[in-house]
Protein backbone atom coordinates (compact mmCIF):
# COMPACT_ATOMS: atom_id res chain seq x y z
CA UNK A 1 0.00 0.00 0.00
CA UNK A 2 3.03 2.27 -0.31
CA UNK A 3 1.78 3.46 -3.67
CA UNK A 4 -1.09 5.27 -1.95
CA UNK A 5 1.14 7.48 0.22
CA UNK A 6 0.30 10.62 -1.76
CA UNK A 7 -3.42 9.89 -1.58
CA UNK A 8 -3.15 9.11 2.14
CA UNK A 9 -1.29 12.33 2.85
CA UNK A 10 -3.67 14.42 0.72
CA UNK A 11 -6.70 13.02 2.53
CA UNK A 12 -5.02 13.52 5.91
CA UNK A 13 -4.22 17.17 5.14
CA UNK A 14 -7.72 17.80 3.74
CA UNK A 15 -9.29 16.25 6.85
CA UNK A 16 -7.12 18.33 9.17
CA UNK A 17 -7.84 21.53 7.25
CA UNK A 18 -11.61 20.94 7.17
CA UNK A 19 -11.75 19.99 10.83
CA UNK A 20 -9.58 22.95 11.88
CA UNK A 21 -11.76 25.29 9.82
CA UNK A 22 -14.83 23.71 11.44
CA UNK A 23 -13.46 24.45 14.90
CA UNK A 24 -12.67 28.05 13.95
CA UNK A 25 -16.14 28.57 12.45
CA UNK A 26 -17.85 27.14 15.53
CA UNK A 27 -15.75 29.40 17.78
CA UNK A 28 -16.82 32.39 15.66
CA UNK A 29 -20.41 31.19 15.93
CA UNK A 30 -20.19 30.96 19.73
CA UNK A 31 -18.39 34.30 20.04
CA UNK A 32 -20.97 36.04 17.84
CA UNK A 33 -23.62 35.34 20.47
CA UNK A 34 -21.89 37.83 22.73
CA UNK A 35 -20.93 40.36 20.06
CA UNK A 36 -23.11 43.03 18.48
CA UNK A 37 -22.24 41.58 15.05
CA UNK A 38 -24.08 38.42 14.03
CA UNK A 39 -22.59 35.90 11.57
CA UNK A 40 -25.47 33.96 10.04
CA UNK A 41 -23.26 32.07 7.60
CA UNK A 42 -21.42 30.14 10.33
CA UNK A 43 -24.17 27.56 10.86
CA UNK A 44 -24.27 26.66 7.18
CA UNK A 45 -20.50 26.62 6.74
CA UNK A 46 -20.03 24.43 9.82
CA UNK A 47 -22.42 21.88 8.30
CA UNK A 48 -20.53 21.89 5.00
CA UNK A 49 -17.15 21.60 6.71
CA UNK A 50 -18.41 18.71 8.80
CA UNK A 51 -19.58 16.89 5.66
CA UNK A 52 -16.21 17.32 4.01
CA UNK A 53 -14.32 16.35 7.18
CA UNK A 54 -16.19 13.05 7.14
CA UNK A 55 -15.73 12.73 3.37
CA UNK A 56 -11.97 12.92 3.70
CA UNK A 57 -11.69 11.08 7.03
CA UNK A 58 -13.91 8.04 6.38
CA UNK A 59 -11.67 6.59 3.63
CA UNK A 60 -8.69 6.92 5.97
CA UNK A 61 -10.61 5.02 8.64
CA UNK A 62 -11.28 2.23 6.15
CA UNK A 63 -7.63 2.20 5.09
CA UNK A 64 -6.54 1.70 8.70
CA UNK A 65 -9.42 -0.75 9.40
CA UNK A 66 -10.78 1.52 12.12
CA UNK A 67 -14.47 1.06 11.37
CA UNK A 68 -16.48 -0.77 13.99
CA UNK A 69 -17.07 -4.41 13.22
CA UNK A 70 -18.69 -7.24 15.11
CA UNK A 71 -16.13 -9.99 15.24
CA UNK A 72 -17.74 -12.21 17.87
CA UNK A 73 -18.26 -15.12 15.48
CA UNK A 74 -15.34 -14.18 13.26
CA UNK A 75 -12.83 -15.05 16.00
CA UNK A 76 -14.13 -18.64 16.11
CA UNK A 77 -13.63 -19.24 12.40
CA UNK A 78 -10.46 -20.84 11.06
CA UNK A 79 -7.89 -18.31 9.81
CA UNK A 80 -8.36 -19.23 6.14
CA UNK A 81 -12.17 -18.88 6.32
CA UNK A 82 -11.80 -15.56 8.19
CA UNK A 83 -9.51 -14.23 5.43
CA UNK A 84 -11.96 -15.26 2.72
CA UNK A 85 -14.81 -13.68 4.67
CA UNK A 86 -12.91 -10.40 5.13
CA UNK A 87 -11.96 -10.36 1.44
CA UNK A 88 -15.63 -10.87 0.57
CA UNK A 89 -16.64 -8.00 2.89
CA UNK A 90 -14.16 -5.64 1.22
CA UNK A 91 -15.31 -6.77 -2.23
CA UNK A 92 -18.89 -5.98 -1.18
CA UNK A 93 -17.76 -2.53 -0.03
CA UNK A 94 -16.12 -1.97 -3.43
CA UNK A 95 -19.35 -2.83 -5.24
CA UNK A 96 -21.49 -0.76 -2.88
CA UNK A 97 -19.09 2.19 -3.22
CA UNK A 98 -19.19 1.97 -7.00
CA UNK A 99 -23.00 2.11 -7.04
CA UNK A 100 -23.21 5.01 -4.55
CA UNK A 101 -20.36 6.90 -6.29
CA UNK A 102 -22.17 6.53 -9.63
CA UNK A 103 -25.41 7.94 -8.20
CA UNK A 104 -23.47 10.51 -6.18
CA UNK A 105 -21.94 11.77 -9.41
CA UNK A 106 -25.42 12.09 -10.91
CA UNK A 107 -26.55 13.88 -7.72
CA UNK A 108 -23.92 16.56 -8.34
CA UNK A 109 -25.83 17.61 -11.47
CA UNK A 110 -28.96 18.18 -9.38
CA UNK A 111 -27.11 20.79 -7.33
CA UNK A 112 -25.89 22.77 -10.33
CA UNK A 113 -27.57 26.13 -10.46
CA UNK A 114 -28.89 25.87 -6.90
CA UNK A 115 -27.19 27.93 -4.25
CA UNK A 116 -27.00 27.55 -0.50
CA UNK A 117 -29.17 29.85 1.59
CA UNK A 118 -26.69 32.12 3.34
CA UNK A 119 -23.39 31.63 1.55
CA UNK A 120 -24.64 31.37 -2.04
CA UNK A 121 -22.37 28.39 -2.72
CA UNK A 122 -23.28 26.19 -5.65
CA UNK A 123 -24.88 23.12 -4.10
CA UNK A 124 -23.10 20.82 -6.55
CA UNK A 125 -19.94 21.51 -4.51
CA UNK A 126 -21.71 20.25 -1.41
CA UNK A 127 -23.30 17.29 -3.18
CA UNK A 128 -19.84 16.26 -4.44
CA UNK A 129 -18.90 15.05 -0.97
CA UNK A 130 -20.98 11.89 -1.54
CA UNK A 131 -19.06 11.04 -4.68
CA UNK A 132 -15.70 11.90 -3.09
CA UNK A 133 -16.35 9.75 -0.02
CA UNK A 134 -17.47 6.71 -1.95
CA UNK A 135 -14.73 7.02 -4.57
CA UNK A 136 -11.97 6.94 -1.97
CA UNK A 137 -13.67 4.32 0.20
CA UNK A 138 -13.97 2.19 -2.95
CA UNK A 139 -10.29 2.65 -3.76
CA UNK A 140 -9.15 1.61 -0.28
CA UNK A 141 -11.61 -1.30 -0.17
CA UNK A 142 -10.32 -2.48 -3.56
CA UNK A 143 -6.74 -2.35 -2.28
CA UNK A 144 -7.75 -4.37 0.81
CA UNK A 145 -9.57 -6.88 -1.41
CA UNK A 146 -6.51 -7.32 -3.63
CA UNK A 147 -4.27 -7.75 -0.59
CA UNK A 148 -6.59 -10.37 0.94
CA UNK A 149 -6.73 -12.43 -2.22
CA UNK A 150 -2.98 -12.09 -2.78
CA UNK A 151 -2.54 -13.39 0.76
CA UNK A 152 -4.80 -16.33 0.00
CA UNK A 153 -2.75 -17.18 -3.11
CA UNK A 154 0.49 -17.04 -1.14
CA UNK A 155 -1.09 -19.20 1.56
CA UNK A 156 -2.10 -21.86 -0.97
CA UNK A 157 1.38 -21.95 -2.55
CA UNK A 158 3.15 -22.77 0.70
N, C-alpha and C positions, 0 to 999 in steps of 0.2 A: 504493500500500500504506500510505498515511498513516492510513487508517481503522483499521488494526490496531495503532496505537501503544499503546493501553491494554492490549490482549492481549499485545503484545510485552513491555511493561514488567512486567505481572503475571507472565508466565512467567519473565522474567529475575530478578525478585525472588524468586519461589518456588524457582528453581534455586539461587540464591545462598544462600538460607536453608537449604535441604535440604543443600547441599554443606557449608556452614559447620557445621551441626549434625552432619553425618557426621564431619567432622574432629574436632569436640569429643568425640563419642562414642568415636571410635577412640583419641583421647588418653586418655580415661578408662579405656578397655579396657587400654591399654598400661600406664598408671600402676597399675591395680589388680593387676597381676602382682607389684608390689613393695610393695603395701600389705597390711595384715592383712585388710582388707575386700575381698570379692570382689563384682563387679557382673556377674551372669550375664545380665542383660537387654541388655548392650551389643552382644553379637554379633547378636542378633535385630534390635535397633533399627538397627544399622549396615546390615544387609541391606535393611530397609524404606526407610531414608533413601536408600540407593544407588538403589533402584528408582524412587523418586520424583524423585531428581535427574535420572535419565535420562528419566523421563516428562515432565519440564518442559523439559529441555535439548534433547532430540531434535527437537521441532518448531522450535525456534529455529535449529538446525543446518540443517534443511530450508529454512527461511525465507531464510537467508543463503547457501544452496546450498553448504554446507560438508561434505556427505556425499561420500565417496569415489566417484568414477566413473571408468570406463575410457573415455577419450576418444581412444584411438589411432586408430580408424577414423573417429570423429566429426569430427576435424579435417580429414579429406580430403573430406568431403561439402561440397556447395555450401551457402551460408549459409541459403537458403530451406529446403532439405531438412533441415538440422540443426535449424532452428527447429521444423519440423513434428515431427521425431523427439523433440525435448525436450518439446514440448507433449503428444505421445502418452505419453511416459514419465510426466509429471506426472498426466495423466488416468488412467493405470494405477494410480498411487499413490493417487489419490482413490478409485478403485473398491476397491482392496485395503484401504485404510483403513476404508472404509465396512463392508466385510464383517467385518474383525477387530473394529471398534468395536461392531458389532451383537452378535457372539458374546462380546466382552469385557463388554458390558452384561449379557448372560445369565449370564456367569461370576461376576459380582458376587453374584447370588442364591445361588450355590453356597456362597459364603463366609459368608452370613448365619447366625448362630447358632454358627459355629465360632470359636474364639478361638485366638490364637497361644500358643505354649507358655510363654514366660516373662513376657510383658507383658500377656497376656489381652486383646489388641486384637481386635476383630471382624475376621475375615479378609476380609470384604467391602470394608473400607477398603483393604486391601492389594491385593486383586484389582482394585479400581477403577483402578489405575495403567495397566492395559492399555487400558481404555476411554479414559482421559484422554489417553494418548499418541496413540492412533490418531485420536481426535477432532481434536486440534490439528494433527497431521500432515496429516490430510485437509483441514482448513481451509486451511493454508498451501499444500498441493499444488493445491487448487482455485483459489486466488488466482494461483498461478504459471500454471496452465492457462489461466485467463481472460486473463492478461497476454500469454501467448504467442499466443493466437488473436486477441487485439486487435491485436497487433503484425503478425500475418499480414494482417489486414484492411487496416491502414494501409499495409502494404507493397504490397498489390495495388491500392490506390487511386492511389498515386503513379506 
